[in-house]
């Protein structure tokens, strides 16, 4: 082994090839720093035994317990002996089962040790089969040393089946001893450490992994969380500086143009929030540097109107605006609603079109060749002032005459590479203004971390006429009578002239390919294996059951992602036409393709089948499809999840509040928080290692301020090389390329 290692040194140089290979296989660690960021899950003292009642089936655990009994007996159906070692915390017992006598004189009644393995249950009692044992022998120590020994703090690390907690602890201790801390530059500047009372780097890592007191470990962990927060916020601050240096064409709205004409014909008054946000956007569009703004708000808060006003301002200034939507259903819905709002203003060159008008062009992947060719021509020639489309807009053959504004709806559905591909169509030397919209409320820490390169505007005020939505959980198994009442209520709503959505997590009962889940793949991350294996309600079966059963005689039809674009559009048109239309639809059985953007004011009820299969934010989005036309909204969450289960708790949380920002915190807790910086946002796999977006809000906010201060004074981080290296480590080796493309 080599002395004087750096944090960037490969693990094999510190702990040897075999251990390094196990750590890389088990956790993906490659460098010494990777290993030192493997923080203890908890700390134990030799005198404090583990609470054995907290063990859960299937967990890999390391417990500190005392041996209370050892029993050895012959096995019944095979040769050899079975040894059961019973350990205790003084209240509960845990069985350790060995199919051979565990050797070693230290394994004896009364001895205390660390025991690691996978928890299983046999006849209702927890056990570890063939666990690894690490005995803590202090019997021969003098009284003073024994007291110190009993109070020694033992870090207990997240482990795997092949790497026990103490094996990881040993590797970390070896690595810490070999780092040349004196020559290792600290990525957190001294003035920042002083302002926030942070430990120096070496003291922090020793405090976390070799604490003399619990307070020492907490101080060390605080500094390490700051390290990650500052590095991450520095990356985002650099990105903001890069944006400020880029050039864009100033787009000043004209007094008597399309924007003014739209405002005159709007059938409703803009809310104060819509006006305020629009003023900010108009100011930024007039700048010669590109706008990069995130517009978030509650479901139905009127983001699309704000975006349309910005698009018209750009068209008035001679440019083009494009709106990128994640699905064909949503793109078509946007095109219809924008054309309806604009009326003759969207009929350029047509009989009856306004003197001041433009063309609204839709481009999707499933259009016919002729329709697609015409759309591409309108876009390239500049005839299309407003372009709406799906991922088809990203193709090389799509060219714009003068792209001035990019609007991205539901940003979490798109990655950095996709955003870059669209903004690059503005032409050489300039960048378009960018407005990102999301109807998924985002906690403050997520907004300044995931979307930290964007300025943030929030719409919280709902337009007049939006009715309250009541949500109830329908326990299908516990109270089957509630299901009968659900379908009775649906029939009552239809008989009263209203319409209903019934949403299912799957399209059909055949197979379970990702394409069949229709956008549900990410939700499966929060489900356990048993939930995922259980059958899911599907559109085809539910539609047939309802049409032949409780909703017989009503007009029921389907909508899902496997349908052709024309069929999807036809289904939505018939549903939007209302119950008085001869070919209208009363009940639409659908997947999550109606999750965002779909606006049918006459729809009053949303029934979500197997609601526990959806994420919290998805459920909040789905219920936002009702209560949009002044009618009271009702959302019924049908579930078989048991009371008290995590799935049921999520549904109860959704039913308890309509506050999307509060639910966003619940959603963040339910998901794997570290993946919030993953491929959906950066186009590459990445995770937070020690930072918690919920717990560490104060750290993240303070780190953002410090990062802005550092980058403002030193944009290239020339005087902060260690911070620059840490930032690259946080975002991966392709960080510079990632920044440039964003």
N, C-alpha and C positions, 0 to 999 in steps of 0.2 A: 504493500500500500504506500501511497505517496503522501508526504506531508505538504502543508501549505496549499490546500485545495481552494478553489473558488466556488461560489454558489452555482456557477454555470458548469462546473466540472461534471463529467458523466458519473453516474452512480457506481459503475463498476470500479472506478478509481478509489472510491471511498469504502465500499462494503464488499467488494469482490464480485466476480461474475455470477455465481449461483444466486446469491441474495438479490443482486441487481436484476437478474432475469425474472425472479419471482415477483419483485416489486413492479416491474414493467408489465408483466402478464396480469398481475392482480389489480393494479391501479393505473397503469399507463405512465408511471413515473420514469423519467430518464435522467434528470439532473439531481444534484445534491439539493438544490432549492426546492424541487418538486417534493422530495422526501421531507424536508423540514416544514413544508406547508401542510403535512399530514398531522393535523392537530389532534390532541386527545379528545375522545368523546366525553370523558369525564375523568375525575380523579378519585382515588380511594386511598384511605390510610390503612395500614396493616391492622389497626385496631377497629376499623369500621367495616363490618361485613356487608356484602351486597344484599339488597332486599330481593329475596328469591321469588317473592310473589309478583314481581314486575316482569318476569320472563314470559316471552310470547313464543308460541309454536313457530318453528322455522327460522328463528333468529340465530345468527352466529353471535355468541356471547363470550365474554370473559368475566367470570365471577370470582370474587374473593370470599372464601367460606372456610369453615372449620370442619374437619372430618369428625363425625360423631359415631360412625360404626363402619365395620368392614366385614362382609360376609362372602365366603367362597363355597361353592357347591358344584358337584358334577353336572354337566349339561345332560338333558334327558335324551335327546335324539342324535347326539354326536359325541365324539370323544373330546376330552378336555374338560376344563372347568370354566365356570362363569363367576366373576367377582363383582359384587355390588358394593361400591363405596358410597355411603350416605354422608352428604355434607349439609351443613346447616348455617343459617344466619342467626340462630337463636330463637327463631319463630317458625320459619318454614324449612322444609327439607328439599333436597335435590339429589336424585340418584345418578351416580356415575357408573356405567356398565362397561366391564371389560371382559372380553372373551379369553383372557388369560390373566394370571395374577400380575398386577402392576408391580414391577420390580423397584427396589430402592428402599432403603431403611427409613427415609424421611416420610414415606406414605404410611402414617400410623394414626391411630385414634388420638384426637386432640390437636393434631398439627393443622396449621393454617396454610392455605395455598391459593394460587390462581389456577382456575380450571377453565379451559376454552374448548368449545365445540358447538354443534348445532342442536338447538332445543327441539325435542320431540316429546310427545305425550304417550304414555303407556298406562292403560287403565286409569286415566284421569290424572296421572301424576307426571310432573316434568322429569326429563332425564337427558343426560348427555351420553352418547355411545362412543366409547374409545376417545375420550377427550384428551387433549394435551394437558399435562400437569406441570406446574412450576411451584415447588414448595418453598415457603418462606420460613426458614429455620432460624429462630432467635433464642432457642432454649439455652445455649451455652454462653450467652452474653452476660456481662455484669449488669447490675440493676440500672446504672445511669445510662449505659449504652443501650440496654434493652428498652428503656423508656423512649430514647431517641429513635430507636429502630421501629417501635410500635407506632410512632407518629410520622414516620417517613411517608411522603406523598408518592403514590404510585399512579403514573398516567396510564389510563386504559384507552387503547387506540381502536378505531374501526379496523376490523380484521377480515380475513377471508378464510376459507377452509384450509388453505395451504400456508397461510401466514398468521401466526398467533399474535396477540397483542404484545407479548414480551419479546417475540422475535423482531417485531417492528421497532419496539423500544430500544432493543440492543443495536439495531442498525442505525437508528437516529443518534444514539449516544456516540457511536463510532464516527459517524459523519460530522457531528458537531465538533468533536475533538480535533478533527483534521482540517477544518476550515481555518484559513489564515485571516482571522477577523480583523486584524490591524490593517491589513492591506485591502480589505474589502470596503469600497466606498458605500456610504449610506445613501439609498435613493431618496429618503426623506430629508430635505435640507434642515440644517441645524435650527434656523429660525422658526421653521414650521414645528419641529419637535418641541422647541421651547414654548411656543404659543399654546400648544395643546397638551403639554405635559407628557410627551411620549418618550419611551425608553429608546436608547440607542439600539441599533440592530442586533448586535451580539447579545446584549443583555435581554432583549425581547425573546430571542429564540431559546436561550438558556432558561429564561423564566418560564416559558411554556413547557419545555420538555424536561427540565430538571428543577422544578420549583421547590423552594424551601418552605414557602407558604402559599396558600390559595390566592392571596392578594397578589403575590408575585406572578402567578400564572395568569391572572386576569389582566394585569398591567401589560404583560407580554402579548397576550392575545389582542388587546386593544391596539397596540402598536402595529401588529401584523395585519389587522383588518384595515387600519389606516393606510398601510403600505399598498394594499390592493386597490383601495378606493382612490388614493391619489394617483396611482399609475393609470387607472382606468379613466378618471376624469381628465387627466393630462392628455390622453389620446383624444378625447372628445373636444377638449379646449383647442388643441392643435387643428382639429378638423374645422372648428368654427372660424379660426383664424384663416385657414386656407380658403374657406368660402368667402370671407370678407375681401380677400385679395383677387377673387375671380371677377370677370367682367360680364355684365348682362346688359341687354338693351332696355333702356328706361321705357316703361309703358304707362303713359299718362292718359287717364280717361278723358274723353271729350265731353263738353257740357250737353250736347244734344244728340248723343249717339245711342247705341243699343242699350247701354246700361240705364240711361235716363228713361228710355222708352219702356224697359222692363219694369222699372220702379213704378211707372204710371199705371201699368196694367196688372200688377200683382193683386190677387184677390184677397190679400190679407196684409196686416201691418207687420213689419219687421219688429222683432223684439229688440229691447235695448241692447242685449248681448250681441245679437246679430249685427246691429249697426256699429257697435263699438269695435268688434272684431273686423268688420269690413273696412272701417276707417284705417285700422292698422295695416291691413293687407294692401289697401290702395296706396298708402304712403310707401310701403316697401316695394310695390310694383314700379313706382316712379323712380326708384334708386337705380344707379348704374352698377350695382352689385346684386347678385341673385338673392332673392328671398328664399329662405329655407324655414318653413313654418309648419308646425304640427297643430292641427285643429281637432280637438277632441271634445266630445260632449255626450250627453245622455242620448239614448235612443229617441229619435223624434224631435231633437232640439233644433233642427233646421240647418244642418251643416251644408246640405246640397245647395240651398239657396245662396248661402254665403259664397260657396265655390263658384256657382253660376255667375254671380255678380262680378267676381274676380275674372272669370273667363271672358265675360263681355267687355270688361275694361281693356283687356289685352286685345280683343278683336277690334274694338274701337280705335286702338293705337296702331292698327295695321298688322298685328301678329295673329298667330293661331294658338289655341289652347287644346290640350288633350286630357281626357279623363280616363285613367286606367282602372278597370274594375276586375275583381278576382274571378267572376263567373259570367257566363253568357246571360243567365237569367237577370243578374244585377245590371249588366251592361245594357241589355235591352230595356230594362225598367228605367234606367237613367235616361236613355235616349227618348223614351216615350214621355216621361215626366218633364224633361227639359223642353221638348217640342211643344208640349201642352202649355207650359208656362210662357214660352215665347210666342206661341201662336203665329201670326203673320211675320213676326220678326225672324222666324226660322224658315221662311219660304222664299229665299233669294232666287230670283229668276222665274218664280212661279206666278201664275195669274192670281192676283189677290194678295201677293206678298207685299210687305211694307217697303217704303222707300229706303229706309235704313233696315237692312236685313242681312242674314248670313245663312249658311248651310250647316246643319247638324248631321254629321256622317257617322254611321256605326260600322265598325270593323270587328268581326269575330272569325274564329278559325273554321267554323262550319258553314260559312256562307257559300253560295254557289259561285262558280268561277266568274260569271258575268257580273254578279252583284259585287264581288270582291274587287274585280278589275275597275269597276266604276268608282268604288270607294277609294281605292289607291290613287286613281287619277284626281279625284276631288281633293285629296290630302296633299298630293305633290304639287298641284297647281295653285294651291292656296284658296280655292273656292270654298273648301270646308273651313269655316272659322273655328267651329267646335267639333272635335273628333272624340268619339267615345268608343272604347273597345276593351278587349281582353288581352291576354298574352300575345295575341296575333300582332299587336302593335309593336312588339319588340323585334320582329323579324327585320332582316337587313333590307328587304325590298320596300319597306315602308319609309318614305322620305317626306319631309315637310318643307313647305316653301319658306316659312319663318316661324319656327316654334318658339313661343314666348312664355308659355306657362304649362307646367306639368302638374296635374292633380292626381294624386294616388289615393283611391278609396280603399279602406280597410288595409292599411299599410302592413299589418302583421302577416298578411297573406303573401307578401312579396319580400324578396331578399335584396341585399345591396346590389348584387350583379344586375338584377332586373331593373332596379331604379336607374343604375348607371347606363344601361343599354338605351333607355328611353331619353334620359337627359342628354345623351351624346348626340341625339338627332337635331340639336339646335344649330349645329354647324360649327365650323372651326372658329376658335377665338372667343366664343361667348358661351355662357351657360343659361338655360332657361330658369325662370323663377319656379320654385317648387312648393306646392301646398300638399301636405300629407293629411289625410283625414282618417279618423277612427271613431267608430261608435262604441268601441269597447273601452269603458273607462279605465284609466291607468293610474295606479298609485303614484304619488309624487316622486318617490325614489326611482320607480321604473321609468317614468317620463324623463328624468334628468340623467338616467343611465343608458337605457336602451335607445332613447331618442335624444340623447344629450347633445347631439350636433344640431338640433332643431330648436328654434324658439317656439314656445308653447302658448296656444290660446285655448281657452276652455269655454264652452257654452253650457250653462247649467239651467237656464230659463227655458221652459217649454212654451211653444207658441200657444196662443189662445185657441180653445176648442179641443185641446187634448184632454181626454178623460182619464181618471185614475184606473189603474189595473189591479184587480184583486187576484191573489195567487193562493191556491190550496194544493196540498199534497194529497193524492188519492192512493191509499194503501190497498192495492188490488188483492193481495193475499189475505191480509188481516181482516178486511171488511169488504167482501165481494159485493155487498149491496151498494157500496159506493160507486162501483163501476156501472151498475144498472142506472144509478142516478146521473152519472156523467153523461151517458148517451141520451137519457131523458132530457137533460138540460140542453144538449146539442140540438135535439129535435125542437125544443121550445124556442130556441134562438132562431132557427130556420123558419119556423112557423110565424115568428114575429117579423120576418123579412130581413133577417141578418144572415151572415155567413160565418163559416167555421174552418179553421185549419186543424188537421190532425197530423202530427209530425212523428215519424218513425226513424230510428237510427240506421235502418238498413233498407235496401231496395227490395231484396227477395230473400227467400230462405235457402237458396242454393249457393253453397260455397261461402267463403268469407274473405274474398280478395279485397285489397284496399279500395279498388274501384267501386265495390259494392257498398262501401261505408259512406260514400258521398260526402267527404270532408270531415269524417269523424275520427280519422287516424290519430290526430293529436290528443283527442279526448281519451283514447285508450291508455295513454301514459299514466293516467290517474286511477285506472282500474286494476284490481288485483287479478291474478290468473283465473281464479274461480269465476269472477264476474265476466271476464272476457270469453270464457269457454261456454257460458250459459247462452241459450238461444236468445236472439234479439227480435223485437217486433219489427216487421218489415212491411213496406208499402203494399206489395202485391197481396199478401195474406190478409192484412188489416182491411184493405179496401173490399176484398171479397166477403169477409166476415161481416162488415158493417152493412154492405149492400144487401146481403141475404138475411140480415138479422135486425139489430135494433134501429138501424137507419134506413130500413127498406122503404122504397118509394121516394127517397130524396135523390137529388142529382149529385152524384159523387164521382169524382175523377181523380187521377193521379198526376204527380209532378215529381220527377227525379232526374238525376244527372245522366242516366243512360239514354234518355229520350233524345231525339234529334232536336236541333235548335228550333226548327219550325214547330215541332210538336210542343216543346216547352213554351214557346211564345204563344201558341194557340191556347194552351191550357191557362196561362196567366191572363190572356185577353178575356177569355170566357169567365174566369173568376172575377176579374176586375169589372166586367160588364154589369155585375150585380144580379140579384135574383129575378128581376123583371125581364131580363133578356131571355129570348126564346131558347137559346143554347147556353144559358148561364150555368154556373156550378154553385151548388149550395155548400158542399163540404169538399175541401181539397185535402187529399191524403198525400203527404209530401215528405221528402227528406229535408236536410238543412239547407237546400238550395234557396229556401225562402228566408234564410236567417237574417240577411241584411238588405236594406234598400227597397224591399217590396212594400208597396203602399196601396192597400185596398181599404178605404175609409169605412166600408160597410162591414168589415170583418170584426166580430166582437168577442169570439172565443178561440182560444188556443189550447188544444189537448196534446200533451207531449207524452207519447208512449215510451215506457222504459226510460223515464226521465233521468234515472241515476246513471245512464250511459253517457250523458252529456256533461260538459264542463259548466261551471257556474256562469262564466261569461256568455257561453252559448245559450244557456237558458234565459239569461237576461235579454239577450238579443232577440231570441225567438218570441218572447212574450211582448216585445216592443212592436210586433206586427199587428197587434190589436189595440183598441182604444184610440185610434188615430182620427176618427171622424166625429168626435163628440159623444160617441156611445160608450157607456161603461165597459171596460175590458175585463175579461175573466180568463185566467190561465190555470189549467188543471194539470198537475204533474203526477202522472200515473207511475207507480213504482211497486216492485216486489221487495225492495230493500228493507231489512229489518230495522225497527226503531233502535237508535243508539249506534248503528253502524256508521262509518265515515260517509258512505254514499247517502244515507238518509239525513245525516247532519247537513250535508251540502244542500239538499233539497229544502230542508227546514230553513236554512239561511236565506235561500232565494225567496221562499214564501214570506219571510219575516220582514223584508224591506224591498222597496223599489229604488233604493239609492245604489246606483251602479258603482260609484266610487267606493262605497263600503263593501260591496260584493267583490270588487276587484282584489281587495285584500284577502278575502276568503279564498278566491280563486288562486291567488299566488301561494297561499299556504297549501292548497290541495295539489299543486303541481310540483315538479322537481325544480325548485327555485333557481338552482345553478344554471339550468338550461335557458334561462330567460335571455342570455346573450348568445344563444346558439345559432344554428344555421338559418333559422327564420329571419334573423336580423343581419347577421354578418356574412352569410353565405358559407360559413365554415363551422365546424363543430367547436364549441368553446363553452366554458363553464366558469362560474364564480367558484373560487376555492374556499374562501373563508368569510366572505362578505355576505350578509343577509340583507336583502332589500327591504324587509319589514323591520327587523331588529335595529339595523344600523342607519336609520334615516339621518340622524344628526351627524354621523361621521361622513356620509355621502354628501350632504349639503355643505358641510364645512370643507371637505376635500375639493368640491367643485370651486368654491371661492379661492382656495389656495392655488389650485391648478390654473385658474384664470389669471391670478396675480403672477405666477411663475411664467406662464406662456406670454403674457403681455410684455414682460420685461426681457424675455429670452425665447423668442418664437422658435428657434431651432434647437433649443435645449443644449446649446454649446457649453454653458456653465453648469449643466446638470446631467452629465453623462450617465451616472448611475440610474437616475430617474428615467432617462431615455431607454436604457437597456431594460429596465423593469417594465416600461410601457410596452416594449416590443414583446417581452415575455408574456404579458397579460393578453395581448391581442394575437399572438402567434407570429411566426417568422415572416408571414406575408403582410405584416401590418402596414408597411409603407405603401405597398401596392393597393391594399384595401383602402387606405386613406385617400389615395389619388383618385380611385374610381368612385368614391362616394360623393 
